[in-house]
Amino acid sequence: MNYQLEHVAIYTKNIAESIQFYEKFFGGHATPIRKGSAGYGFCFVRIAGAPSIQLMESANAVGVHHYGYVTDDIDQVASDFKQKGAHILRENRDNDGKLTTIFVQDPNGLEMEIRSPR
């Protein structure tokens, strides 16, 4: 199975300040800020030669929320992880019911997002 680290999601108390930091020091380019289904603002900062940084607004938390991987066969990954006893937090499906993403918890309590390519 192939996995590629695609992004690291970080909680930030001030998303605009964080965007300015990654633009100034890493030459990053931010996508427009949009609201997630849970109501918080988020965006991606693209940095040449590196996985993206996903910035997620939070009034309380700061630090890493999750790591995001892309795989070539999300159905097989989900099956393998379940069979091996992974702690799967949730599964996302598209409007047709097709599995698109799983969220798995590692032994340290960190979330990992594993999804099919867009």
C-alpha positions, 0 to 999 in steps of 0.5 A: 500500500502506498501512503503520502503525507499530504498535510499536518493540521494545526489548531491556531488561536489566530488564523490570520497571524498564523497565515502571515507567519507561514507566508513570511517565513516559508513563502507559503500561499494560503487558500481562502479561509472557509468554515468547516462543518463544525463551525470553525474557520480553516485554510491550507497553506501550501509550501513548495516542496513540503506537505501543506499546513492546515490551519484550524481556528480554535479558542482553546487548543493549539498544536497538532490536531491530525496528520493527513495521508493520501493512499491509492486504495482507501477501501483496502486500507480501511479493511486492513486497519480494521482487521489489524485492530486500529482504533478508527474514530470515524469514516467519511463517505461521499453522497453516493456512499463511497468511502473517501476518508478514515480517521484513525487514532495512534497510540499517543492519541493523535489523529491520522486522516487517510483518504483517497486522492481528490 
